[in-house]
Amino acid sequence: MAGVFAASLLGLALAYLPASKKERPAGASTIATSVAPVALQKAGPSTPSAAKVPAVNEQDLISRLRAWLAEKDPDAQAAIEQELEALLTDDNAAQILRALPPELLKTPFAEAALRHWVHADRRGAADWIATQTGLTEQEQTAVIYGWDAEDKAGLNDYLDHLPAGEWKQSVMKFAANDALAAKNPKDAIDLLVKMDRTPSRDDLMNWSATAWAQADSAGALQWANGIQDFATRQSVVGAVAVGMAWSDPQAATRLLVEQVQPGPVLDRTATSIACVWLQSDPQSAANWVAGFPQGELQQNVLDTLIQRWATQSIPAVQAWVSQLPSGSLHDAALGDVSRAVANLQREAGEGSAVTQ
């Protein structure tokens, strides 16, 4: 099923999110790394304006930016950058950005100008970004980042008035990613359900369901069970089970067995639950996997579990394997342990070689 998980342990990766401090979502802009702008006005003739925009000689500014690009001395380049950013204000940033040629829109100065514009008029900045065909997703994200948290009503109004199309889909995706990183998975889901179905949207839906279930498993499950499309409901219920596993792994396993049909979703979710359970009670997680029907699913989940468990305690893994009854499961587990030990030894050797 397309878009169920970004990788075999996607649910596990998402489950770590609420425990981490707030970070910029993947693909977000690096605008904040630019030198902080100082609100000064460049000397020169002023031009009357209804908006009272400080006068800036655009051609001179562009020449200075090109000189910045050509400058090889980092200190001299930093001095030019600081001089130019001192010209920026919330009032003139939009005018300046519109005047820059495309090759100068990827400079720290342009990023600082966009920051000013977003502060003064995020909606206008977003409309302008939508017309810029040469910008990357990172640069587009800069306009959306923080909008949901700072002005949810404004974001929703902007989306309500956007015509259907690629930009509207992008705004919803960026905003959902932002909300998820800010630990607001319900806000992310409210946006995702309005999007066209794509693999990336489905991935974000599952991540959000996992994060929501960590904080409110009952609410997340109630929402998941209300999804009409069967395939989507199956994948989201699996994601909810992964989130539940952090606080109640046994309840998560029951949900998996009771509501998820055999197939790719069940297989991947079982792996994720086992790895989450491993964090708190590795022996119980391993015993759960040992109770699977013999076959490919059991072998795959056991292999992943042992590889991860071995990084915590090889003796504990070996002790668990030693008490297994003779048979195919015991033999497969022994093979998994041997591979895990070999992998750890190889990684240790590679690390030593690097430090020498």
C-alpha positions in Angstrom: 0.0 0.0 0.0 1.5 3.3 -1.1 2.3 5.8 1.5 1.7 3.6 4.6 5.1 4.2 6.1 8.2 6.1 4.8 10.4 3.2 5.9 9.9 -0.1 7.7 10.1 1.6 11.1 8.4 4.8 10.3 6.1 4.6 13.2 9.0 4.1 15.6 10.8 7.2 14.2 7.7 9.3 14.7 7.2 7.9 18.2 10.3 9.7 19.3 9.0 13.1 18.2 7.0 14.2 21.3 10.0 13.5 23.5 12.3 15.8 21.5 12.4 19.5 21.8 10.7 21.5 19.1 12.6 21.5 15.9 12.0 23.0 12.5 10.3 20.3 10.3 12.2 18.6 7.6 12.8 20.8 4.7 12.3 24.0 6.6 14.2 27.1 5.7 17.5 28.2 7.3 16.4 31.9 7.4 17.1 32.2 11.1 20.8 31.7 10.6 21.2 35.1 8.8 22.6 38.1 10.5 19.8 39.9 12.5 18.7 43.0 10.5 19.1 46.5 11.9 16.4 49.1 11.0 18.4 51.9 9.4 17.7 54.0 6.3 20.3 54.4 3.6 21.2 58.1 2.9 19.9 59.3 -0.4 17.0 61.0 -2.1 13.6 59.9 -0.8 10.7 59.0 -2.9 7.2 60.0 -1.6 5.1 56.9 -0.9 1.7 56.4 0.6 3.2 53.5 2.6 6.2 55.7 3.6 8.6 53.0 2.5 12.3 54.1 3.3 14.1 55.0 0.1 16.7 52.5 -1.1 18.7 52.7 -4.3 17.8 49.3 -5.8 20.5 49.3 -8.5 23.2 50.2 -5.9 21.9 47.5 -3.6 22.0 44.9 -6.4 25.5 45.9 -7.3 26.6 45.5 -3.6 24.9 42.1 -3.4 26.9 41.0 -6.5 30.0 42.3 -4.9 29.2 40.2 -1.9 28.9 37.1 -4.1 32.2 37.8 -5.7 34.1 38.6 -2.4 36.5 35.9 -1.3 37.5 37.4 2.0 35.0 36.1 4.7 35.4 39.1 6.9 34.8 41.5 4.0 31.8 39.5 2.9 30.4 39.6 6.4 30.9 43.4 6.5 29.0 43.8 3.2 26.2 41.5 4.4 25.8 43.4 7.7 25.8 46.8 5.8 23.1 45.6 3.4 20.9 44.0 6.1 21.0 47.3 8.0 18.9 48.8 5.2 16.1 46.4 5.7 12.8 47.3 7.5 9.4 45.7 7.6 8.2 48.5 5.4 10.7 48.1 2.5 11.4 44.4 2.5 8.7 43.6 0.0 9.8 46.3 -2.4 13.4 45.1 -2.2 12.7 41.5 -2.7 10.5 42.2 -5.8 13.4 44.1 -7.3 16.0 41.4 -6.8 16.9 39.2 -9.9 16.4 35.4 -9.4 20.1 34.6 -8.8 20.1 36.9 -5.7 17.0 35.4 -4.1 19.2 32.7 -2.6 21.4 34.9 -0.6 21.3 35.5 3.2 20.2 39.1 2.5 17.2 37.9 0.6 16.4 35.5 3.4 16.6 38.4 5.9 14.3 40.5 3.7 11.8 37.7 3.5 11.8 37.5 7.3 10.9 41.1 7.5 8.2 40.7 4.9 6.7 37.7 6.8 6.7 39.7 10.0 4.9 42.6 8.3 2.5 40.8 6.0 2.8 37.0 5.9 -0.1 36.7 3.5 1.4 39.0 1.0 4.8 37.3 1.3 3.1 33.9 0.7 1.3 35.2 -2.4 4.7 36.4 -3.8 6.4 33.1 -3.0 3.7 31.3 -4.9 4.7 33.1 -8.1 8.5 32.3 -7.7 9.1 29.3 -9.8 12.9 29.0 -9.1 12.6 28.6 -5.3 13.1 25.3 -3.5 10.7 23.8 -1.0 13.0 25.0 1.8 12.6 28.6 0.6 8.9 28.2 0.2 8.6 26.7 3.7 10.1 29.8 5.3 6.8 31.7 4.6 4.6 29.0 6.2 6.8 28.1 9.2 5.1 29.2 12.4 1.9 30.4 10.8 -0.3 27.7 12.4 1.0 28.4 15.9 1.1 32.2 15.5 -2.2 32.8 13.6 -4.2 29.7 13.0 -7.3 31.7 12.0 -5.2 33.7 9.5 -3.7 30.5 8.0 -7.2 29.0 7.6 -8.6 32.1 6.0 -5.6 32.2 3.6 -6.3 28.5 2.6 -10.0 29.1 2.3 -9.4 31.8 -0.3 -6.7 29.9 -2.2 -7.8 28.3 -5.5 -7.2 24.6 -5.8 -3.8 23.8 -7.2 -0.2 22.9 -6.4 0.5 25.9 -4.2 -2.5 25.2 -2.0 -1.4 21.6 -1.6 2.1 22.8 -0.7 0.9 25.3 1.9 -1.2 22.6 3.6 1.7 20.1 3.6 4.2 22.6 4.9 1.7 23.8 7.6 0.9 20.2 8.7 4.6 19.4 8.9 5.1 22.5 11.0 2.2 21.7 13.3 3.5 18.2 13.8 7.0 19.4 14.7 5.4 21.8 17.2 3.7 18.8 18.8 0.2 19.7 17.6 -0.7 16.5 15.7 -4.4 17.3 15.7 -3.8 20.6 13.9 -1.7 18.6 11.4 -4.5 16.1 10.8 -7.0 18.9 10.3 -4.9 20.2 7.4 -4.0 16.8 6.0 -7.6 15.6 5.6 -8.2 18.5 3.2 -5.3 17.5 1.0 -5.3 15.4 -2.1 -4.2 11.9 -1.3 -0.5 11.3 -2.1 2.2 9.1 -0.6 3.7 12.0 1.2 0.3 13.1 2.6 -0.3 9.5 3.8 3.1 9.4 5.5 2.3 12.7 7.4 -1.1 11.3 8.3 0.4 8.3 9.9 3.1 10.3 11.7 0.5 12.6 13.1 -1.7 9.7 14.2 1.2 8.1 16.0 2.0 11.4 17.8 -1.6 12.0 18.7 -2.0 8.5 20.1 1.0 9.1 22.4 -0.9 11.9 24.0 -4.5 10.8 23.6 -4.8 7.2 22.3 -8.6 7.1 22.8 -9.2 10.3 20.8 -6.8 9.2 18.0 -8.4 5.8 17.7 -11.9 7.2 17.6 -10.9 9.5 14.8 -9.1 6.7 13.0 -12.1 4.4 13.1 -14.2 7.1 11.6 -12.1 7.1 8.3 -14.3 5.9 5.5 -11.6 4.6 3.1 -10.6 1.1 4.2 -7.0 1.2 3.1 -6.4 4.6 4.8 -8.2 3.5 8.0 -6.0 0.4 8.2 -2.8 2.3 7.9 -3.9 5.0 10.3 -5.1 2.4 12.9 -1.7 0.8 12.6 0.0 4.2 13.2 -2.3 4.7 16.3 -1.2 1.3 17.6 2.5 2.4 17.4 1.7 5.5 19.4 -0.2 3.5 22.0 2.8 1.2 22.4 4.8 3.8 24.2 2.5 3.8 27.2 0.6 0.4 26.9 2.3 -2.0 24.5 0.0 -4.8 25.3 -3.0 -2.7 24.4 -1.2 -1.8 21.2 -0.7 -5.5 20.3 -4.4 -6.2 21.0 -5.5 -3.3 18.7 -3.1 -4.6 16.0 -4.6 -8.1 16.1 -8.2 -7.0 16.4 -8.4 -4.3 13.8 -5.5 -4.7 11.3 -5.8 -7.3 8.7 -2.8 -9.5 7.6 -0.7 -7.7 5.1 2.0 -5.0 4.8 0.4 -2.7 7.4 0.3 -5.4 10.0 3.8 -6.5 9.3 5.3 -3.0 9.5 3.3 -2.1 12.5 4.3 -5.2 14.3 8.0 -4.4 13.8 7.4 -0.8 15.1 5.5 -2.0 18.1 8.2 -4.5 19.0 10.9 -1.9 18.7 9.0 0.6 20.8 8.3 -2.1 23.5 12.0 -2.9 23.4 12.8 0.5 25.0 10.9 -0.4 28.2 10.8 -4.2 28.4 12.9 -6.0 25.9 12.2 -9.5 27.2 8.4 -9.0 27.0 8.8 -7.6 23.5 10.9 -10.6 22.4 8.4 -13.1 24.1 5.6 -11.4 22.1 7.4 -12.0 18.8 8.3 -15.5 19.8 4.6 -16.2 20.0 4.0 -15.3 16.4 3.1 -18.1 14.0 6.3 -19.3 12.5 7.0 -17.7 9.1 8.5 -14.7 7.4 6.8 -12.1 9.7 8.2 -13.7 12.8 11.7 -14.0 11.3 11.8 -10.4 10.1 10.5 -8.8 13.3 12.8 -11.0 15.4 15.8 -10.1 13.3 15.1 -6.3 13.7 14.4 -6.7 17.4 17.7 -8.6 18.1 19.8 -6.2 16.1 18.5 -3.4 18.2 18.5 -5.2 21.5 22.2 -6.2 20.9 23.2 -2.5 20.9 21.8 -2.3 24.4 23.1 -5.6 25.9 24.5 -8.6 24.1 24.5 -10.8 27.2 20.8 -10.1 27.7 20.0 -11.1 24.2 22.1 -14.3 24.5 20.4 -15.2 27.8 17.0 -14.8 26.2 17.9 -17.0 23.2 19.5 -19.6 25.4 16.1 -20.3 27.1 14.3 -20.9 23.8 13.3 -24.5 23.1 15.2 -26.3 20.4 13.8 -25.7 17.0 13.7 -23.3 14.1 13.0 -20.2 16.2 16.0 -21.0 18.4 18.2 -21.5 15.4 17.0 -18.3 13.7 17.6 -16.3 16.9 21.1 -17.7 17.2 21.8 -16.6 13.7 20.4 -13.1 14.4 22.6 -12.8 17.4 25.7 -13.8 15.5 25.0 -11.2 12.8 24.3 -8.6 15.4 27.6 -9.3 17.2 29.5 -9.2 13.8 27.9 -5.9 12.9 28.8 -4.3 16.2 32.4 -5.5 15.9 32.7 -4.2 12.4 31.3 -0.8 13.4 33.7 -0.7 16.3 36.6 -1.5 14.0 35.5 1.2 11.6 35.2 3.7 14.4 38.7 2.9 15.6 40.1 3.3 12.1 38.5 6.7 11.7 40.0 8.0 15.0 43.5 6.8 14.2 
